[in-house]
Amino acid sequence: MKSYHILFLFLLFSSTLVQAQNQTSIKGNLATTALLIPNFGVETSLGKNLSFQADITASFWKSFDGGPLQLVMVFPELRYYPKATGQGFFIGGHIGGSAYKLQKWNYHNSDRYQEGFSYMMGISIGYQFYLSERWNLEIFAGGGNQQGFYKGYDSTTGERYDDAINFNKSGEWLPYKGGLMLVYKL
């Protein structure tokens, strides 16, 4: 699935959440946007202490320090707030997916890059700070288990450099999301 298809589905799903008008918020990650890797989310209340959030992160770097850095990550997440939805500390569980074309850290300064997809399952923790009736600031971090399926290519020849028949596979426990979200309550 192309990244613009994923973006379209995310926006369609997000607009459905916005129409629910249960205390819905839209968010933008100030930390990742400063790195020119936008991350946006929509969170809607499911009750006094529960909410549902969907967020998307995308990077469109054709070349970053000599290697590609193109990725799309999508995370639906169920969150629990001990005080009340959108107030103070929260913990969330998520399942996510990604598609990417990038150069892994251990191939830096080489002509090799990886292209594939992955799925992730994990938790997020964070805190929402009240700024005003419509604005909050949220700091958060998340990670878990990532299962990747990718093919390795040489950028000069376009040929695969690996010996895998279909996909290379890797699984790690990683931090893979985090930042500082500016939150606007609709």
C-alpha positions as CSV (number, residue, x, y, z in Angstrom):
1,M,0.0,0.0,0.0
2,K,1.4,3.4,-1.0
3,S,2.0,6.0,1.7
4,Y,-0.6,8.4,0.3
5,H,-3.2,5.6,0.6
6,I,-2.3,5.2,4.3
7,L,-2.5,9.0,4.7
8,F,-5.9,9.1,3.0
9,L,-7.3,6.3,5.2
10,F,-5.9,8.0,8.3
11,L,-7.6,11.3,7.4
12,L,-10.9,9.6,6.6
13,F,-10.8,7.8,10.0
14,S,-9.8,11.0,11.8
15,S,-12.7,13.0,10.3
16,T,-15.1,10.3,11.5
17,L,-13.6,10.7,15.0
18,V,-13.9,14.5,14.8
19,Q,-17.6,14.2,13.9
20,A,-18.2,12.2,17.1
21,Q,-17.6,15.5,19.0
22,N,-17.1,13.7,22.4
23,Q,-14.2,16.0,23.6
24,T,-12.1,15.5,20.5
25,S,-8.6,17.0,20.2
26,I,-6.2,17.4,17.3
27,K,-2.5,17.3,17.9
28,G,0.8,18.2,16.3
29,N,4.2,17.0,17.5
30,L,6.5,20.0,17.9
31,A,9.6,17.8,18.4
32,T,9.4,15.7,15.3
33,T,8.1,18.7,13.1
34,A,11.3,20.5,14.1
35,L,13.2,17.6,12.5
36,L,10.9,17.9,9.4
37,I,9.2,14.6,10.2
38,P,5.6,15.5,10.9
39,N,3.5,13.6,13.4
40,F,-0.2,14.4,13.8
41,G,-2.9,12.8,15.9
42,V,-6.6,12.9,16.8
43,E,-7.8,11.8,20.2
44,T,-11.5,11.4,21.3
45,S,-13.0,10.6,24.7
46,L,-14.6,7.3,25.2
47,G,-15.7,8.0,28.7
48,K,-14.5,9.8,31.9
49,N,-11.1,8.0,31.9
50,L,-10.7,6.4,28.5
51,S,-9.8,7.8,25.1
52,F,-8.9,6.6,21.7
53,Q,-6.1,8.2,19.7
54,A,-4.9,7.6,16.1
55,D,-1.7,9.2,15.0
56,I,0.5,9.2,11.9
57,T,4.2,10.0,11.5
58,A,5.7,10.5,8.0
59,S,9.1,11.3,6.6
60,F,9.6,12.1,3.0
61,W,13.4,12.5,2.9
62,K,14.6,11.1,-0.5
63,S,18.1,11.5,0.9
64,F,19.3,12.2,4.5
65,D,23.0,12.1,5.0
66,G,23.5,10.0,1.9
67,G,20.7,7.4,2.6
68,P,16.9,7.5,2.1
69,L,14.7,8.2,5.1
70,Q,11.1,7.6,3.9
71,L,8.6,6.2,6.3
72,V,5.0,6.2,7.3
73,M,3.9,4.9,10.8
74,V,0.3,4.7,11.9
75,F,-0.7,4.0,15.5
76,P,-4.3,3.5,16.9
77,E,-4.1,3.6,20.7
78,L,-6.4,3.1,23.7
79,R,-5.5,5.4,26.6
80,Y,-6.3,5.5,30.3
81,Y,-6.2,8.7,32.4
82,P,-6.5,8.2,36.2
83,K,-7.9,11.8,36.7
84,A,-10.0,12.4,33.6
85,T,-9.6,12.2,29.8
86,G,-7.1,14.7,28.6
87,Q,-5.9,15.6,32.1
88,G,-2.5,14.7,33.6
89,F,-0.8,11.3,33.5
90,F,-1.9,8.6,31.0
91,I,-0.9,5.2,29.9
92,G,-1.9,3.6,26.6
93,G,-1.7,0.4,24.6
94,H,-1.2,0.5,20.9
95,I,-0.8,-1.6,17.8
96,G,0.9,0.0,14.8
97,G,2.3,-0.5,11.4
98,S,4.8,1.1,9.1
99,A,6.2,1.1,5.6
100,Y,9.7,2.4,4.9
101,K,12.6,2.9,2.7
102,L,15.6,3.8,4.8
103,Q,19.2,3.2,5.7
104,K,19.6,1.4,9.0
105,W,22.1,2.8,11.5
106,N,24.6,0.1,10.9
107,Y,24.7,0.8,7.1
108,H,25.6,4.5,7.5
109,N,28.2,5.6,5.0
110,S,27.5,2.7,2.6
111,D,25.4,2.4,-0.5
112,R,23.0,-0.1,1.1
113,Y,19.5,0.6,2.3
114,Q,16.4,-1.3,3.3
115,E,12.8,-1.3,2.1
116,G,9.9,-3.0,3.8
117,F,7.2,-2.9,6.4
118,S,6.7,-3.7,10.1
119,Y,4.1,-4.0,12.8
120,M,4.5,-2.9,16.4
121,M,2.8,-3.5,19.7
122,G,3.5,-1.7,22.8
123,I,2.7,1.0,25.4
124,S,2.9,4.8,25.7
125,I,3.1,6.9,28.8
126,G,2.8,10.6,29.0
127,Y,1.4,13.7,30.7
128,Q,-1.0,16.4,29.4
129,F,-0.4,19.9,30.9
130,Y,-3.3,22.3,30.9
131,L,-2.6,25.6,29.2
132,S,-6.1,27.0,28.6
133,E,-9.7,26.0,27.9
134,R,-8.7,24.9,24.3
135,W,-5.0,24.2,24.6
136,N,-2.9,21.5,26.3
137,L,0.7,20.4,26.0
138,E,1.5,16.7,26.0
139,I,4.8,15.0,26.6
140,F,4.9,11.3,25.8
141,A,7.1,8.3,24.9
142,G,6.3,4.9,23.6
143,G,7.8,1.6,22.5
144,G,7.4,-2.1,22.4
145,N,8.1,-5.0,20.1
146,Q,8.7,-4.3,16.4
147,Q,8.6,-7.1,13.8
148,G,10.2,-6.0,10.5
149,F,10.1,-7.5,7.0
150,Y,12.4,-5.9,4.5
151,K,14.7,-6.3,1.5
152,G,18.2,-4.9,1.3
153,Y,19.3,-3.0,-1.8
154,D,22.5,-1.4,-3.2
155,S,21.7,2.1,-4.3
156,T,24.3,2.2,-7.0
157,T,23.1,-0.9,-8.8
158,G,19.5,-1.2,-7.6
159,E,20.2,-4.9,-7.0
160,R,19.5,-6.8,-3.7
161,Y,22.6,-7.3,-1.6
162,D,21.0,-9.9,0.7
163,D,20.6,-13.6,0.3
164,A,17.0,-13.8,1.7
165,I,14.5,-15.5,-0.7
166,N,11.6,-13.2,0.1
167,F,12.2,-10.9,3.1
168,N,14.8,-10.5,5.8
169,K,13.1,-10.5,9.2
170,S,14.0,-8.7,12.4
171,G,12.3,-8.3,15.7
172,E,13.4,-6.0,18.5
173,W,12.2,-4.2,21.6
174,L,12.5,-0.5,20.7
175,P,11.4,3.0,21.6
176,Y,9.7,4.2,18.5
177,K,7.5,7.1,19.3
178,G,7.7,10.2,21.5
179,G,7.8,13.9,21.6
180,L,5.9,17.1,22.6
181,M,2.4,17.5,21.2
182,L,0.6,20.8,21.0
183,V,-3.1,19.8,21.7
184,Y,-6.1,21.8,20.5
185,K,-9.5,20.8,21.9
186,L,-12.4,21.1,19.4
